[in-house]
Amino acid sequence: MGNTIDKMIDEIINQTDFSEETKQKAASVIIDTLIAILYGLKTETEVQNLIYEKQSSFGVALPGINKTLNNRDALIALGTAAVANELDEGNTFAKGHPSAHIFPAVYVTAIENDYTIEQIIDAYIKGYEIAVRLSSAFQMKDNMHPHGTWGNAGGAAARAILLGKKTEEIILVVKLALSLPLATNWLAAEKGQTVRNLYTGYGSLLAYDTVDLAGYGFQSNDTVVSDLWINIMGNNITEDKMMDNLMNPPMIVQNYFKVYPTCRFTHASIEAAENILKNNDISSEDIKNIEIQTYNLAARCNTENISTRLESKFSIPYAVSCIILDLNLYDNYEKNLNEIGSFINKVKVIDSEVITALLPEKRAAKCIITTKDNIEFSSQTDNAKGEFTHPFTHQELTDKYMNMLNHYKVFDEIWLEQLKNIDRNITFKTWLKNNGLLRS
């Protein structure tokens, strides 16, 4: 691997004068992740139990709920809440969720200090770029889950930047973070086990602590990083992906947002089913079966027998059934399952070699609905909406956030627009206080 990581980090850290478009996109990513956390703090029993048992008079104030935890527990709670509802932003080039691994370390560091929004955005853009570039280059094994792995390096880098660390120090921080990934398992998501969410919680703790650990003198090097990510965590490292078109444009402007509270792997299937319903008059009672053809990684989301809320978020049969039966994916999954009943067994997921061959340019799904009269209706979605090339409208994102914020009586659309209207010269803490997310 030589000194490619060193070169990449050096170029990223020394970038200045980001475009207005890039800064606005970074602010949108920060807000999206913040709202994902606000939602997760209200929906996740495990996080609520942690807060109840560990709340303290001193430490880090959590946003929106007037509870305080020590640094360690705050990082775990924030990281876990961010990903729990499958609504946090992501990046196709990274094949994962960079911001969820960056926000907690940045949040806690900003609460401890008085960084301006401008400083936060600068660190965020750079930490995000580092995380995505590393993930893109590191061909992680498909049976591992990305949470708590490469993203930790982005969070650590962002914190180090805020703390004013020198470039050579940040390089050491990143290599140490890359040498401390969690041993994750994709089945945690597929089987609906909440350790999948905790991966990001502990990853956030590692991201924060790595900066301090490097300061104490702990080190790793290219040999350790390369061997770990080629022979244990992954299959290979494509070094060119660290440097190709670096920051041109920045990876943060090439992200995607989500409006469906389900795994990104399910979204093309959802949209293909929606397209059929929109263009044809089909009654659910007339449907004989539904076939979803999709790429290999998405085809793993084929669970019909759902036993947990998280498992429902990784089930194409569940998601498509909700769409066909006009059920709200934001509603209680048990309530939806009662409505769905045996209909879910009509949805079959096929691992299509033809569609897999379209990767990585297209992450497609084809939906084929066959009626009891043996009439077929089909639609293919090549890439789900939300990518930077096919963004959601302002109203679509507003509807998403209002669905997420209905647990907070004081947060309405007027409040949301005020939250988005950021004065970058004020501190991060002041911005949160001005919007009622921290006590004054």
Steps between C-alpha positions, in 0.01 A plus 500: 500500500806722525420851613171538311300556819751769604467680165123477502465640851754774436312622193162485674614678816661781304191569288351844561226722361232243439220604267170627633332191353734273697444689824124493455507128431713440810248698706218288354686181592554626855131589537388166353717312750390718789133429425576129463647515851202693639275230357714216631513646851120476510450161331774270630428324828863398546622858463229625735600237757865608473405866551273417795766291676799724423361856505722738692510857627824557311625415154351535154144623449316292243304696237130554545435294813659691792707202613872496575747212476873465545703515178523125454130431538403806297708381205346153517147641525548748214661249263242231574205737463631636169468170313218326687219604265681457167440863410851645525675612184745279316750490219495246218875535444556405863229233505394625840416793725791740559322780684364278777862423593610865484219688671531354854871577538451845348196568719673410827816689403294805404302489826830497690631799305376807315547414134305697243273335245757601236768299683264205547415494129866513399589206726191311386579530130855378556413217738226387262741497205753293694237246606348455154835482323622231737183296472501527123859376486458227762297216352331393820368144525132474415420295810618783727289799589660840425388668824779554751779438248642746242259775610682527833797648316283782364367586844850491649637719222224757540560523875876530448446782250279689743762462772760656271718194458777519241476303178757243610306451823173449312668238280598308815148536638344360181735202486434422864124521442530269199679250725216497755191394300224295655453140388152540354254264334248579227263243651449735796305724262332227299378325815394824665739498795563842652871434545501624139407848629745472788783449250471870415468595866825330590657616175423857606669439833805360321506799264505742791749304714743429216602865486596493868662157474721618215595797718615259770735341247305197375579433135431280200653498152434422134604135537250435778222691324561327166511150644191559713289638215621257232510173694254542787248780444509502122623338182719766343596868501467702179734789573398704195159559654659701779634760259285495183332842459572573864262772625386559143224516602510415871333172591255672732321656202471151346302347785144374512210573732224257593127544552408136553586370852649183356838374382622669181507153338118497508439839341522408132248220564267742677514750215449232234185383681381860541544564128277205411226616735523857371457398137251215533171434677583190704318382810704317763225237509566421133873438547617141464871557567775760489854431386784736584816454296797687642877494546676249723555716810142627501362151441613409851216718630244226436360434848129414516483388863566824687547502876657841577453860395852518361450179301203661325732773373712241319214310336403564139186284537389717794579831330333406172196361682462832682514688170246273328260511797546877548646469849729763651856373545537743792218327689549227760633194322284261705189694404607485135573128520149436633362686199731318260429151629578226250535750213872523579543142378401610150820708469803302387848648464726373221877544485534608138834454324385739228430779750812424707704548181379862492695583819640740605345750257148370561357357824184383337188303575224371275152440637266260319142483624289211371124513548269204554408537132871445418547854376850632566599855586868586531722796579873538556670766709868533412593722794276604785421866541703702750838473330673828419418434134128457579427696819182524700300819484495743790147385587592131493778559751273723710240222514770258610618726780147573619436125522812468712430800722142418595633376837589862581195724534695825464677417174290596197574607141568858608754371750656277233552791261653701782737212580615496137561875496850478647720795589844343459667764713329391821617205707357154460370517858328833435331359190365208702385729782334744260295210364398360837723195480720593796410677821622859509 
